[in-house]
Amino acid sequence: RCLLDHGFHVYLLEWLPAETAAENGLAENGLAECAEAISECVAMISSRHAGTKAFVMGHSLGGTLAAIFAASEPDSIPGLVLL
């Protein structure tokens, strides 16, 4: 909320436990699919904001996945925040 109050655009990517995903008819994702999902989101955000690169922030498992993504595609983001 604080970031929104300061004029930042905030996007969320939710990681669902395998059981929850299955209950909702979603495929279970591995590490490669998670990195691809982050990459697609970063590209979409950049295209929506005139090519501006998005910072990525991750918490807990999302932080681990964000760190892996940042290490594999370092030129696609200007920075990484891990909580």
N, C-alpha and C positions, 0 to 999 in steps of 0.2 A: 504494500500500500504506500509506503514511504517513497519508493521509486516512482510510482505513478503520480504522487503528489508533487514530485520534482520534475515532471515532464518527460520521464522515460517511458518508452514503450516496453511492456513486459509480456512475454509469451511463456506459457508453461507446457512442458511435455511430461505426461504422466506415465510412470512405469507401473504396469499392473502385475500382480502376482500371477503365476501360471494358472492357478485355480480360478481366479477372477476372470482372466482372459478367456479361459475355456467356457465358463458360465455365460459369457457375453458373445460367444461365437467367434472370438478372435484367435488367431494363430499364436502359438508360443514362439517367442523370439529369442534367438541366441545373441551372442556378442556382436556378430557381424550385422545383424538386422538392427540392433540398437544403435550402432555407429552410423549406419545408413540413415536411420530415422533422424538422428541429430544433424547429420550433414544436409538432409533435405530441408529440415526446419531452418537451419542457418542460411541456406540458399534462398528460401522463400522470404525470410525476414529481410535479407539484403535486397532482394528484388523489390519488396514493398517500400523500402526506404532509400531509394535512389542509389543503391550500391554501397550504402553504409554497412560496414561489418558489425556483427552483433557480438557482444561479450557473452560468454557462456558461464552460467553459474550452476553448480551442482551440490546437492546435499545427500549424504549417506551413499547408498548405491548409485544414485544419480551423479554424485561427485566422482565416483570411480569411473563411471561410464563417460562423464564429461572429460576427465583427465585422459582417458584412452583416446577419445575423439581428438582432443587438442594435440596430443602427441602424434597422431596419424595425419592430421590436416592442419598443421600450425599456421599456414598462410591464410586460412579461411576465417580466422577470428583475431581480433586485436588483443584479447586477454581472456583469462580464465579465473573464476572465483570459486573456491572450494570451501564448503562449510562442513 
